């Protein structure tokens, strides 16, 4: 299941598409103007704290 979330940081061009890959982990793809510029796998227990790893 894929959900599109509004921008958390930066300008309105940032979009975070979070895709659940397993029970314990979630893979988040960071897109800028439709291009994937970053990918991070994080424990779902800390979905927001790990956002600092993205190049905002």
DSSP file (Angstrom, degrees, kcal/mol; ACC not computed):
  #  RESIDUE AA STRUCTURE BP1 BP2  ACC     N-H-->O    O-->H-N    N-H-->O    O-->H-N    TCO  KAPPA ALPHA  PHI   PSI    X-CA   Y-CA   Z-CA
    1    1 A X              0   0    0      0, 0.0    19,-1.2     0, 0.0     2,-0.4   0.000 360.0 360.0 360.0 130.4    0.0    0.0    0.0
    2    2 A X  E     -A   19   0A   0     17,-0.2     2,-0.4     2,-0.0    17,-0.2  -0.922 360.0-172.1-116.3 134.6    1.4    3.4   -1.0
    3    3 A X  E     -A   18   0A   0     15,-1.6    15,-1.6    -2,-0.4     2,-0.6  -0.975  16.1-142.2-126.5 140.5    0.4    6.7    0.4
    4    4 A X  E     -A   17   0A   0     -2,-0.4     2,-0.3    13,-0.2    13,-0.2  -0.889  21.9-163.8-102.7 123.3    1.4   10.2   -0.7
    5    5 A X  E     -A   16   0A   0     11,-1.9    11,-0.9    -2,-0.6     3,-0.1  -0.742  22.9-105.4-106.7 153.0    2.0   12.6    2.1
    6    6 A X        -     0   0    0     -2,-0.3    -1,-0.1     1,-0.2     9,-0.1  -0.289  56.7 -74.6 -68.2 161.8    2.2   16.4    2.0
    7    7 A X        -     0   0    0      7,-0.2    -1,-0.2     1,-0.2     3,-0.1  -0.311  40.8-170.6 -59.9 136.4    5.7   18.0    2.2
    8    8 A X  S    S+     0   0    0      1,-0.3     2,-0.3    -3,-0.1    -1,-0.2   0.815  70.6  12.7 -95.3 -40.2    7.1   17.9    5.7
    9    9 A X  S    S+     0   0    0      2,-0.1    -1,-0.3     3,-0.0     5,-0.2  -0.887 109.0  11.1-131.3 163.0   10.1   20.2    5.2
   10   10 A X  S    S-     0   0    0     -2,-0.3    46,-0.0    -3,-0.1    -3,-0.0  -0.221  99.7 -19.0  73.7-158.2   11.2   22.6    2.5
   11   11 A X  S >  S-     0   0    0      1,-0.1     3,-1.4     0, 0.0    -2,-0.1  -0.151  70.8 -95.3 -82.1 176.7    9.2   23.8   -0.5
   12   12 A X  T 3  S+     0   0    0      1,-0.3    -5,-0.1    -5,-0.1    -1,-0.1   0.528 113.0  78.5 -70.6  -5.2    6.0   22.3   -2.0
   13   13 A X  T 3  S+     0   0    0     19,-0.1    20,-0.9    20,-0.0    21,-0.3   0.714  73.8  93.2 -76.7 -18.9    8.1   20.5   -4.5
   14   14 A X  E <   + B   0  32A   0     -3,-1.4     2,-0.4    -5,-0.2    18,-0.2  -0.556  52.4 178.2 -78.4 136.2    9.1   17.8   -2.0
   15   15 A X  E     - B   0  31A   0     16,-1.7    16,-2.3    -2,-0.3     2,-0.6  -1.000  15.7-154.8-135.6 137.7    7.0   14.7   -1.9
   16   16 A X  E     -AB   5  30A   0    -11,-0.9   -11,-1.9    -2,-0.4     2,-0.7  -0.952   5.3-166.7-113.9 119.5    7.5   11.7    0.3
   17   17 A X  E     -AB   4  29A   0     12,-2.4    12,-2.6    -2,-0.6     2,-0.5  -0.914   9.3-162.6-105.8 112.6    6.0    8.4   -0.9
   18   18 A X  E     -AB   3  28A   0    -15,-1.6   -15,-1.6    -2,-0.7     2,-0.5  -0.833   7.2-174.4-100.0 125.4    6.0    5.9    1.9
   19   19 A X  E     -AB   2  27A   0      8,-2.6     8,-2.1    -2,-0.5     2,-0.5  -0.973  22.5-133.0-123.0 124.2    5.6    2.2    1.0
   20   20 A X  E     + B   0  26A   0    -19,-1.2     6,-0.2    -2,-0.5     3,-0.1  -0.632  27.5 173.0 -77.8 120.2    5.3   -0.5    3.6
   21   21 A X        -     0   0    0      4,-0.8     2,-0.3    -2,-0.5     5,-0.2   0.657  63.2 -10.6-103.2 -20.0    7.7   -3.3    2.7
   22   22 A X  S    S-     0   0    0      3,-1.5    -1,-0.2     1,-0.1     5,-0.0  -0.936  77.4 -87.0-162.3-178.2    7.3   -5.5    5.7
   23   23 A X  S    S+     0   0    0     -2,-0.3    21,-0.1     1,-0.2    -1,-0.1   0.871 123.8  29.9 -68.4 -35.3    5.8   -5.6    9.2
   24   24 A X  S    S+     0   0    0     19,-0.1    20,-1.4    20,-0.1     2,-0.3   0.639 118.7  48.3-103.2 -16.9    8.8   -4.1   10.9
   25   25 A X  E     - C   0  43A   0     18,-0.2    -3,-1.5    19,-0.1    -4,-0.8  -0.905  55.3-163.6-129.3 154.4   10.3   -1.8    8.2
   26   26 A X  E     -BC  20  42A   0     16,-2.1    16,-2.1    -2,-0.3     2,-0.5  -1.000  13.8-142.7-136.4 136.8    9.1    0.8    5.8
   27   27 A X  E     -BC  19  41A   0     -8,-2.1    -8,-2.6    -2,-0.4     2,-0.5  -0.868  16.0-162.2-101.5 126.7   10.9    2.1    2.7
   28   28 A X  E     -BC  18  40A   0     12,-2.6    12,-1.9    -2,-0.5     2,-0.5  -0.930   2.1-158.1-113.2 127.4   10.5    5.8    2.0
   29   29 A X  E     -BC  17  39A   0    -12,-2.6   -12,-2.4    -2,-0.5     2,-0.5  -0.892   7.1-150.7-105.5 130.2   11.2    7.2   -1.4
   30   30 A X  E     -BC  16  38A   0      8,-2.8     7,-2.6    -2,-0.5     8,-1.1  -0.886  15.1-169.3-104.2 125.0   12.0   10.9   -1.7
   31   31 A X  E     -BC  15  36A   0    -16,-2.3   -16,-1.7    -2,-0.5     2,-0.4  -0.906  13.2-170.6-116.6 140.7   11.0   12.6   -4.9
   32   32 A X  E >  S-BC  14  35A   0      3,-2.5     3,-1.5    -2,-0.4   -18,-0.1  -0.966  82.7 -18.3-128.5 115.0   11.9   16.1   -6.2
   33   33 A X  T 3  S-     0   0    0    -20,-0.9     3,-0.1    -2,-0.4    -1,-0.1   0.864 129.8 -51.9  56.3  37.6   10.1   17.2   -9.4
   34   34 A X  T 3  S+     0   0    0    -21,-0.3     2,-0.4     1,-0.2    -1,-0.3   0.435 114.9 114.5  85.0  -1.8    9.2   13.6  -10.1
   35   35 A X  E <   -C   32   0A   0     -3,-1.5    -3,-2.5     2,-0.0     2,-0.6  -0.869  68.9-123.6-106.7 136.6   12.8   12.3   -9.8
   36   36 A X  E     +C   31   0A   0     -2,-0.4    -5,-0.2    -5,-0.2     3,-0.1  -0.656  37.9 164.2 -77.4 121.5   13.8    9.9   -7.0
   37   37 A X  E     +     0   0A   0     -7,-2.6     2,-0.3    -2,-0.6    -1,-0.2   0.466  60.1  19.9-116.5  -6.9   16.7   11.5   -5.2
   38   38 A X  E     -C   30   0A   0     -8,-1.1    -8,-2.8    16,-0.1     2,-0.4  -0.970  51.7-167.7-163.7 146.9   16.8    9.5   -2.0
   39   39 A X  E     +C   29   0A   0     -2,-0.3     2,-0.4   -10,-0.2   -10,-0.2  -1.000  12.7 176.9-137.3 136.5   15.8    6.2   -0.5
   40   40 A X  E     -C   28   0A   0    -12,-1.9   -12,-2.6    -2,-0.4     2,-0.5  -0.997  19.5-151.0-143.9 137.1   15.8    5.2    3.2
   41   41 A X  E     +C   27   0A   0     -2,-0.4     2,-0.3   -14,-0.2   -14,-0.2  -0.925  29.6 168.7-105.8 128.2   14.7    2.1    5.1
   42   42 A X  E     -C   26   0A   0    -16,-2.1   -16,-2.1    -2,-0.5     2,-0.2  -0.961  41.3 -97.3-139.1 152.4   13.6    2.8    8.6
   43   43 A X  E >   -C   25   0A   0     -2,-0.3     3,-1.6   -18,-0.2   -18,-0.2  -0.495  33.3-130.4 -65.0 138.4   11.9    1.0   11.5
   44   44 A X  G >  S+     0   0    0    -20,-1.4     3,-0.7     1,-0.3    -1,-0.1   0.651 102.9  73.1 -68.5 -12.4    8.2    2.0   11.5
   45   45 A X  G 3  S+     0   0    0    -21,-0.3    -1,-0.3     1,-0.3     2,-0.2   0.793 107.1  33.5 -70.8 -24.9    8.5    2.8   15.2
   46   46 A X  G <> S+     0   0    0     -3,-1.6     4,-1.0     1,-0.1    -1,-0.3  -0.516  71.7 149.8-126.9  64.4   10.5    5.9   14.3
   47   47 A X  T <4 S+     0   0    0     -3,-0.7    -1,-0.1     1,-0.2    -2,-0.1   0.767  76.7  35.7 -71.0 -25.0    8.9    7.1   11.0
   48   48 A X  T >4 S+     0   0    0     -3,-0.1     3,-1.4     2,-0.1     4,-0.3   0.820 107.0  61.1 -99.7 -34.9    9.6   10.8   11.6
   49   49 A X  G >4 S+     0   0    0      1,-0.3     3,-1.1     2,-0.2    -2,-0.1   0.854 102.1  54.8 -62.8 -33.3   12.9   11.0   13.4
   50   50 A X  G >< S+     0   0    0     -4,-1.0     3,-2.1     1,-0.2    -1,-0.3   0.589  83.5  85.9 -78.1  -8.6   14.7    9.3   10.5
   51   51 A X  G X  S+     0   0    0     -3,-1.4     3,-2.0     1,-0.3    -1,-0.2   0.763  73.4  74.3 -61.8 -22.3   13.4   11.9    8.1
   52   52 A X  G <  S+     0   0    0     -3,-1.1    -1,-0.3    -4,-0.3     4,-0.2   0.674  81.8  71.3 -65.0 -14.3   16.4   14.0    9.1
   53   53 A X  G <  S+     0   0    0     -3,-2.1    -1,-0.3     2,-0.1     2,-0.2   0.618  80.3  93.0 -75.8 -11.4   18.5   11.6    7.0
   54   54 A X  S <  S-     0   0    0     -3,-2.0     2,-2.4    -4,-0.2   -16,-0.1  -0.567  90.6-110.5 -83.6 147.2   17.0   13.1    3.8
   55   55 A X              0   0    0      1,-0.2    -1,-0.1    -2,-0.2    -2,-0.1  -0.388 360.0 360.0 -75.8  66.2   18.8   15.9    2.0
   56   56 A X              0   0    0     -2,-2.4    -1,-0.2    -4,-0.2    -4,-0.0   0.460 360.0 360.0 -77.6 360.0   16.3   18.7    2.8
